[in-house]
Amino acid sequence: MYMNTVAIAGNLTSDPKMGTGQGKVVNFRLAINKNRRQSINTGELASLSEEESHQIKERTEFIDVECWGSQADNVYHSLKKGDRAIVFGQMKYDQWTDEDGKTKSKVSIRASVIGASLEFATARIERQSNSTETETSNAFRDIAQGAKGKQKGA
């Protein structure tokens, strides 16, 4: 059986955004910095070592992440811009044609597990209370009703 799963760690580029769809969904983008050094002799990229930290080439990748259901609630209430997160999930490749007829594409991840990275921070785990679930459910309902109202008025 083919498994299309990835694990990444990066920093949120903005606060998670609630969206509408066929249930609760939260989207956010991770920035993943890759430090590499350019080999003087071969020109090939190699992993950065401390003794050879000169000639660093930095490259940042941006990956969109979506999460659903109760995980969407928890991410929305727990993570914010700048937080370092670890994401495990299924990679998706989307392709479309824009208004100018150009083919566009992007890679995103549908998360199955999301956690705060403890590399540069500490965390305290708290079980979600029913009142938080109700508040978030109401917020999702309000967004969905707002989207439906815009569709009717369009």
Backbone hydrogen bonds, N-H to C=O, Kabsch-Sander energy under -0.5 kcal/mol:
donor,donor_aa,acceptor,acceptor_aa,energy
4,N,2,Y,-0.5
5,T,3,M,-0.9
6,V,89,G,-2.6
8,I,87,V,-2.6
10,G,85,A,-2.1
11,N,31,A,-2.2
12,L,83,D,-2.5
13,T,29,R,-2.4
17,K,27,N,-2.9
19,G,25,V,-2.6
23,G,21,G,-1.2
25,V,19,G,-0.8
26,V,67,C,-2.4
27,N,17,K,-2.5
28,F,65,V,-2.1
30,L,63,I,-2.9
31,A,11,N,-2.7
32,I,30,L,-0.5
32,I,61,E,-3.2
33,N,31,A,-0.6
34,K,59,R,-3.1
35,N,33,N,-0.5
36,R,34,K,-0.5
36,R,57,K,-2.2
37,R,46,A,-1.9
38,Q,55,Q,-1.6
39,S,37,R,-0.6
39,S,44,E,-2.3
43,G,39,S,-1.5
46,A,37,R,-1.8
48,L,35,N,-0.7
52,E,49,S,-0.8
53,S,50,E,-1.0
57,K,36,R,-3.6
58,E,56,I,-0.5
59,R,34,K,-2.1
61,E,32,I,-2.7
63,I,30,L,-2.4
64,D,107,V,-0.9
65,V,28,F,-3.3
66,E,109,I,-2.5
67,C,26,V,-2.2
69,G,24,K,-1.7
71,Q,68,W,-0.9
72,A,68,W,-0.7
73,D,69,G,-1.5
74,N,70,S,-2.3
75,V,71,Q,-2.7
76,Y,72,A,-2.4
77,H,73,D,-1.8
78,S,74,N,-1.3
79,L,75,V,-2.3
82,G,12,L,-2.5
83,D,80,K,-2.3
85,A,10,G,-3.0
85,A,83,D,-0.5
86,I,115,G,-3.2
87,V,8,I,-3.0
88,F,113,V,-2.8
89,G,6,V,-2.2
90,Q,110,R,-2.2
91,M,4,N,-0.8
92,K,108,S,-3.4
94,D,92,K,-0.5
94,D,106,K,-2.6
96,W,104,K,-2.3
98,D,102,K,-2.8
101,G,98,D,-1.9
104,K,96,W,-3.6
106,K,94,D,-2.1
108,S,92,K,-2.5
109,I,64,D,-2.4
110,R,90,Q,-2.8
111,A,66,E,-2.6
111,A,109,I,-0.8
112,S,88,F,-2.9
113,V,88,F,-2.3
115,G,86,I,-2.4
117,S,84,R,-2.6
133,E,129,S,-1.8
134,T,130,N,-2.3
135,E,131,S,-2.4
136,T,132,T,-2.6
137,S,133,E,-2.7
138,N,134,T,-2.5
139,A,135,E,-2.0
140,F,136,T,-2.6
141,R,137,S,-2.4
142,D,138,N,-2.6
143,I,139,A,-2.1
144,A,140,F,-2.5
145,Q,141,R,-2.7
146,G,142,D,-2.1
147,A,143,I,-2.2
148,K,144,A,-2.2
149,G,145,Q,-2.2
150,K,146,G,-1.8
151,Q,147,A,-1.8
152,K,148,K,-2.1
153,G,149,G,-1.8
154,A,150,K,-1.1
